[in-house]
Amino acid sequence: MRRVLLTGLAALAVVCFCFATAAVGSDIDLAKKSTLEEIQKRGELRVGFEAGYLPFEMADKNGNFVGFDIDMAKEMAKAMGVKFVPVNTAWDGIIPALITKKFDIIMSGMTVTQERNLKINFAAPYIIVGQTILLNKKNEGKVTSYKDLNNPKYIITSKLGTTGEQAVKRMIPKATYKSFEVETEAALEMLNGKADATVYDLPFCAVFMAQQGAGKVIFLDKPFTYEPLAWAIRKGDPDFMNWLDNFLVQMKNDGRYDKIYNKWIKSTDWIKQVQ
């Protein structure tokens, strides 16, 4: 009986060892397939974004890409010891472009949504923003919050395919909505009196107000939505995700993040670079 028991225990140990070996082998194979490995072999970090979302990614007077996300991407490439390669991509195709490996990561002020998360994975949020309202001055005193705009007589603009558009449709459904391919065009429609309000992310609205809104626009700057922005990568890459989360923690605790945040979010000195 003892011999049978020992034989059974030995067999069980062999089975466990095989499973453990297989699991380790599987982990090693997964690590080898990580985008991190591809980036290191290539010597380049290819970053997807759509230039034009102030102050996160835009082109300066010389055609160079600048902004909050661009500076973060350059720090990321530096930490990896590789070259930063910008890949400017139209917003409506940016997720398919990531999935088909046109670049390694999306760093483009992308809001984490459950719909997007079904297709791609998000790292930990690097900044929290929300939707705010730029209001044509003719409505001063008549509109004090998004709730006041929930009427067919008001025309609201935002950018096609964004959380600004989603916020209007979800929270101000009775208003007359007009979408635009570019957020600046949506804001100019409001500025020129062809619309009553523009709904878009706080940073963009703050910049537009500073650039063109003085005396013409009312800025309702209290966000009425909660929107975390995060970097996006392809599904099934835990090693890359782990690296990104640890990179962000390091950035936020060694002063580099604060320096970039103060430069692009707290200050508007950069505006002269792009005008």
ChimeraX attribute file (.defattr): number of C-alpha atoms within 10 A of each C-alpha:
attribute: neighborCount
match mode: 1-to-1
recipient: residues
	/A:1	6
	/A:2	7
	/A:3	8
	/A:4	9
	/A:5	10
	/A:6	11
	/A:7	12
	/A:8	12
	/A:9	12
	/A:10	12
	/A:11	12
	/A:12	12
	/A:13	12
	/A:14	12
	/A:15	12
	/A:16	12
	/A:17	12
	/A:18	12
	/A:19	12
	/A:20	12
	/A:21	12
	/A:22	12
	/A:23	12
	/A:24	12
	/A:25	12
	/A:26	12
	/A:27	12
	/A:28	11
	/A:29	11
	/A:30	14
	/A:31	16
	/A:32	13
	/A:33	14
	/A:34	17
	/A:35	22
	/A:36	19
	/A:37	14
	/A:38	14
	/A:39	18
	/A:40	14
	/A:41	10
	/A:42	12
	/A:43	15
	/A:44	18
	/A:45	26
	/A:46	21
	/A:47	24
	/A:48	26
	/A:49	25
	/A:50	21
	/A:51	21
	/A:52	18
	/A:53	20
	/A:54	25
	/A:55	23
	/A:56	24
	/A:57	22
	/A:58	21
	/A:59	17
	/A:60	16
	/A:61	10
	/A:62	8
	/A:63	9
	/A:64	10
	/A:65	19
	/A:66	20
	/A:67	23
	/A:68	22
	/A:69	26
	/A:70	23
	/A:71	19
	/A:72	20
	/A:73	22
	/A:74	18
	/A:75	17
	/A:76	19
	/A:77	20
	/A:78	13
	/A:79	10
	/A:80	18
	/A:81	14
	/A:82	18
	/A:83	17
	/A:84	19
	/A:85	15
	/A:86	20
	/A:87	17
	/A:88	17
	/A:89	19
	/A:90	14
	/A:91	20
	/A:92	13
	/A:93	10
	/A:94	18
	/A:95	22
	/A:96	13
	/A:97	18
	/A:98	19
	/A:99	16
	/A:100	10
	/A:101	14
	/A:102	16
	/A:103	21
	/A:104	24
	/A:105	25
	/A:106	26
	/A:107	23
	/A:108	26
	/A:109	24
	/A:110	20
	/A:111	23
	/A:112	20
	/A:113	13
	/A:114	9
	/A:115	8
	/A:116	14
	/A:117	12
	/A:118	9
	/A:119	14
	/A:120	17
	/A:121	19
	/A:122	23
	/A:123	19
	/A:124	19
	/A:125	16
	/A:126	18
	/A:127	12
	/A:128	12
	/A:129	17
	/A:130	22
	/A:131	26
	/A:132	25
	/A:133	27
	/A:134	26
	/A:135	26
	/A:136	25
	/A:137	19
	/A:138	13
	/A:139	14
	/A:140	12
	/A:141	8
	/A:142	10
	/A:143	17
	/A:144	15
	/A:145	15
	/A:146	19
	/A:147	11
	/A:148	12
	/A:149	23
	/A:150	18
	/A:151	13
	/A:152	13
	/A:153	11
	/A:154	16
	/A:155	21
	/A:156	29
	/A:157	28
	/A:158	30
	/A:159	22
	/A:160	18
	/A:161	13
	/A:162	17
	/A:163	22
	/A:164	24
	/A:165	22
	/A:166	16
	/A:167	19
	/A:168	24
	/A:169	14
	/A:170	10
	/A:171	15
	/A:172	19
	/A:173	15
	/A:174	16
	/A:175	18
	/A:176	19
	/A:177	19
	/A:178	16
	/A:179	18
	/A:180	16
	/A:181	14
	/A:182	14
	/A:183	25
	/A:184	19
	/A:185	15
	/A:186	24
	/A:187	31
	/A:188	17
	/A:189	22
	/A:190	24
	/A:191	21
	/A:192	11
	/A:193	15
	/A:194	14
	/A:195	21
	/A:196	24
	/A:197	30
	/A:198	33
	/A:199	27
	/A:200	27
	/A:201	26
	/A:202	21
	/A:203	21
	/A:204	21
	/A:205	25
	/A:206	22
	/A:207	17
	/A:208	19
	/A:209	18
	/A:210	12
	/A:211	13
	/A:212	13
	/A:213	21
	/A:214	11
	/A:215	9
	/A:216	16
	/A:217	21
	/A:218	21
	/A:219	23
	/A:220	20
	/A:221	17
	/A:222	12
	/A:223	17
	/A:224	17
	/A:225	15
	/A:226	11
	/A:227	19
	/A:228	17
	/A:229	22
	/A:230	21
	/A:231	22
	/A:232	27
	/A:233	25
	/A:234	22
	/A:235	14
	/A:236	13
	/A:237	16
	/A:238	15
	/A:239	16
	/A:240	19
	/A:241	23
	/A:242	12
	/A:243	13
	/A:244	18
	/A:245	17
	/A:246	13
	/A:247	15
	/A:248	18
	/A:249	13
	/A:250	13
	/A:251	19
	/A:252	14
	/A:253	10
	/A:254	10
	/A:255	11
	/A:256	15
	/A:257	20
	/A:258	13
	/A:259	12
	/A:260	18
	/A:261	17
	/A:262	12
	/A:263	16
	/A:264	21
	/A:265	19
	/A:266	10
	/A:267	11
	/A:268	15
	/A:269	9
	/A:270	15
	/A:271	15
	/A:272	10
	/A:273	11
	/A:274	15
	/A:275	9
